[in-house]
Amino acid sequence: MKKNAWIAALLLAALLCTGCGAPAETAAQPAPAAEPTPAEETTAPEPAAAQDPETNPEETAGSGVLVVYFSATGNTRIVAERIAALTGADLAEIVPAQPYTAEDLDYGDSDTRATVEQNTPDARPEIADEISLDGYTTVYLGYPIWWGQAPRILSSFVESHDFTGKTVIPFCTSGSSGAGTTGETLAGQAGTGTFLSATRLSLRISDEELQTWIDSLG
Ligand SMILES: Cc1cc2nc3c(=O)[nH]c(=O)nc-3n(C[C@H](O)[C@H](O)[C@H](O)COP(=O)(O)O)c2cc1C
């Protein structure tokens, strides 16, 4: 190929590659209108650490650390996977027996499932599979904030497990709201175990910041 033709080809390739390397977008759920989601919270960072496949905690309680999470639209899952990768913990998902549809999560309509559940303090959505805590002494517990609270399925989870002798580290993701007293509420519902106050983790938290938080837990 002649020199001019190579230059033209290189220019074309450079043009076509514009946008390469843009961060992947998640299925981030915006906050309710009253609490607008900051733009930075709609895009999760690339997970830097290799992610272990989800494990059956009943088979692999070797690390003594378990990350349990509920995630309706994938944000909390990303953070949970990053914590598990950094700590070497096992990972388990709280899966609703009746999955949440996009319509169920539409907080613009006060009659939709998630909002009705949050407005019903004793609602206890059923969990699909049993999650065993046997052999774990530290349990990270992740969830999204729904109307300022932990989703009711977290209450289903903590009320159906014995946390005696375990330290529970609640963490959450949200559009913008803080964790509030969600950790204390879950602790009261569990009635056993040592629950820390909940921490809201930004989707944009770096690995270094996440590691610093993990180390601060003692
Ligand atoms: C029903 C519902 C209520 C929500 N309420 C709040 C809220 O009160 N404050 C807030 O900042 N974000 C709120 N959000 C946004 C979620 O907390 C946020 O998108 C979270 O990261 C979703 O996590 P997930 O993808 O793991 O489900 C709400 C989302 C839904 C579906």
The ligand as an SDF file (V2000), in Angstrom:
LIG
                    3D

 31 33  0  0  0  0  0  0  0  0999 V2000
  -38.8280    0.9970   45.0420 C   0  0  0  0  0  0  0  0  0  0  0  0
  -37.5390    1.7640   45.0680 C   0  0  0  0  0  0  0  0  0  0  0  0
  -37.3350    2.7310   46.0270 C   0  0  0  0  0  0  0  0  0  0  0  0
  -36.1250    3.4330   46.0720 C   0  0  0  0  0  0  0  0  0  0  0  0
  -35.9390    4.3410   47.0650 N   0  0  0  0  0  0  0  0  0  0  0  0
  -34.7640    5.0360   47.1120 C   0  0  0  0  0  0  0  0  0  0  0  0
  -34.5450    5.9840   48.1540 C   0  0  0  0  0  0  0  0  0  0  0  0
  -35.3570    6.1920   49.0560 O   0  0  0  0  0  0  0  0  0  0  0  0
  -33.3720    6.6800   48.1290 N   0  0  0  0  0  0  0  0  0  0  0  0
  -32.4220    6.4860   47.1530 C   0  0  0  0  0  0  0  0  0  0  0  0
  -31.3940    7.1450   47.1880 O   0  0  0  0  0  0  0  0  0  0  0  0
  -32.6030    5.5590   46.1780 N   0  0  0  0  0  0  0  0  0  0  0  0
  -33.7380    4.8210   46.1320 C   0  0  0  0  0  0  0  0  0  0  0  0
  -33.9200    3.8800   45.1660 N   0  0  0  0  0  0  0  0  0  0  0  0
  -32.8110    3.6190   44.2190 C   0  0  0  0  0  0  0  0  0  0  0  0
  -31.9950    2.3860   44.6500 C   0  0  0  0  0  0  0  0  0  0  0  0
  -31.6520    2.4230   46.0420 O   0  0  0  0  0  0  0  0  0  0  0  0
  -30.6710    2.2940   43.8840 C   0  0  0  0  0  0  0  0  0  0  0  0
  -30.8860    2.3540   42.5030 O   0  0  0  0  0  0  0  0  0  0  0  0
  -29.9320    1.0190   44.2550 C   0  0  0  0  0  0  0  0  0  0  0  0
  -28.5630    1.1410   43.9060 O   0  0  0  0  0  0  0  0  0  0  0  0
  -30.5120   -0.1920   43.5550 C   0  0  0  0  0  0  0  0  0  0  0  0
  -29.7800   -1.3230   43.9420 O   0  0  0  0  0  0  0  0  0  0  0  0
  -29.9350   -2.7170   43.1790 P   0  0  0  0  0  0  0  0  0  0  0  0
  -29.5630   -2.4610   41.7330 O   0  0  0  0  0  0  0  0  0  0  0  0
  -28.9480   -3.6150   43.8480 O   0  0  0  0  0  0  0  0  0  0  0  0
  -31.3390   -3.1690   43.3270 O   0  0  0  0  0  0  0  0  0  0  0  0
  -35.1050    3.1620   45.0990 C   0  0  0  0  0  0  0  0  0  0  0  0
  -35.3480    2.1990   44.1310 C   0  0  0  0  0  0  0  0  0  0  0  0
  -36.5320    1.4970   44.1080 C   0  0  0  0  0  0  0  0  0  0  0  0
  -36.7520    0.4450   43.0620 C   0  0  0  0  0  0  0  0  0  0  0  0
  1  2  1  0
  2  3  1  0
  2 30  2  0
  3  4  2  0
  4  5  1  0
  4 28  1  0
  5  6  2  0
  6  7  1  0
  6 13  1  0
  7  8  2  0
  7  9  1  0
  9 10  1  0
 10 11  2  0
 10 12  1  0
 12 13  2  0
 13 14  1  0
 14 15  1  0
 14 28  1  0
 15 16  1  0
 16 17  1  0
 16 18  1  0
 18 19  1  0
 18 20  1  0
 20 21  1  0
 20 22  1  0
 22 23  1  0
 23 24  1  0
 24 25  2  0
 24 26  1  0
 24 27  1  0
 28 29  2  0
 29 30  1  0
 30 31  1  0
M  END
$$$$
